[in-house]
């Protein structure tokens, strides 16, 4: 998934779905989303918003920008460091969702600093 925010309004957001049904009932010690930043404005960091999507019925090959499901709430606004690998700690969020019986997690990733080019690959 390549995310992008740029001056020319060429914005790319990403959707991810994780099936956690095989995980036992014990709370997870650690859950993270690791992302690789290819380009960042001036090599510096930028903000990234991670949102939860309650509707897990979307499919990778049929979802488009026009029919994408609505996000339910913001999981976090993260400051992603410059280029290279970064990790977003989702332990608390994932444990809360599992405790509520949500074994399939859909998330949307969107750059929130429109105005400079960024390229991320989760």
C-alpha positions in Angstrom: 0.0 0.0 0.0 1.5 3.3 -1.0 0.2 6.4 0.7 0.8 9.8 -0.6 -0.2 13.4 0.0 0.9 16.1 -2.5 0.3 19.6 -3.5 -1.3 18.5 -6.8 -4.2 16.9 -4.8 -2.9 13.4 -5.8 -3.7 11.8 -2.5 -3.4 8.1 -1.8 -4.9 6.6 1.3 -4.7 3.0 2.4 -7.0 0.4 3.8 -5.9 -2.7 5.7 -7.8 -5.6 7.1 -6.4 -8.0 9.8 -8.0 -11.3 10.7 -7.2 -11.9 14.4 -9.6 -14.8 14.8 -6.7 -17.3 15.5 -5.5 -15.3 18.5 -6.4 -16.7 21.9 -8.3 -14.7 24.5 -5.2 -13.5 26.4 -4.3 -9.9 26.0 -1.5 -9.3 23.5 1.9 -8.2 24.9 2.6 -6.2 21.8 0.8 -5.2 18.5 2.3 -2.8 16.1 2.0 -1.6 12.5 5.4 -1.3 11.0 5.7 1.1 8.1 8.5 2.0 5.7 8.8 5.6 4.6 10.3 5.9 1.1 10.2 9.7 0.8 9.4 12.5 3.3 9.4 16.3 2.8 13.0 17.4 3.3 13.7 14.0 4.9 11.8 15.1 8.0 8.8 13.5 9.7 5.1 14.1 9.0 1.8 13.3 10.6 -0.2 10.2 9.7 -3.8 9.4 10.9 -4.8 5.8 11.5 -8.6 5.3 11.6 -10.8 2.3 12.6 -13.4 1.1 10.1 -16.2 -0.9 11.8 -17.5 -2.3 8.5 -15.3 -5.2 7.6 -17.3 -6.3 4.5 -15.1 -4.5 2.0 -12.8 -6.6 -0.2 -9.4 -5.6 -1.5 -10.2 -6.1 -5.2 -13.5 -4.3 -5.2 -13.1 -1.3 -2.9 -12.4 2.1 -4.5 -12.1 5.7 -3.3 -15.8 6.2 -4.2 -17.2 3.1 -2.3 -14.7 2.9 0.6 -16.3 2.3 4.0 -16.5 5.2 6.4 -14.1 5.4 9.3 -15.6 5.0 12.8 -13.1 6.9 14.9 -9.4 7.9 14.9 -7.1 5.3 16.5 -4.2 7.7 16.6 -2.5 10.6 15.0 1.1 9.6 14.7 4.2 11.6 13.9 6.1 9.4 11.6 9.9 10.0 11.6 11.8 10.7 8.4 12.6 8.0 5.9 13.1 4.3 6.8 11.2 2.1 9.2 8.8 3.3 11.9 6.5 1.5 14.2 3.1 2.5 15.5 2.1 0.8 18.8 -1.4 -0.5 18.5 -1.3 -2.8 21.5 -4.0 -1.0 23.6 -6.3 -0.6 20.6 -6.0 -4.2 19.4 -6.6 -5.6 23.0 -9.7 -3.3 23.4 -11.1 -4.6 20.1 -10.4 -8.2 20.9 -12.0 -7.8 24.3 -15.1 -6.5 22.5 -15.2 -9.6 20.3 -14.0 -7.9 17.2 -11.7 -10.4 15.5 -11.4 -8.7 12.1 -9.9 -5.2 12.2 -10.1 -2.8 9.3 -8.0 0.3 9.4 -7.5 3.3 7.1 -4.2 5.1 6.9 -4.2 8.6 5.6 -1.4 11.3 5.4 -2.7 14.4 7.1 -0.1 16.8 6.0 -1.4 17.8 2.6 1.0 20.0 0.8 4.1 18.0 0.4 4.9 14.6 -1.1 5.2 11.6 1.2 5.4 8.0 0.3 4.8 5.2 2.8 4.6 1.5 2.4 3.1 -0.3 5.4 
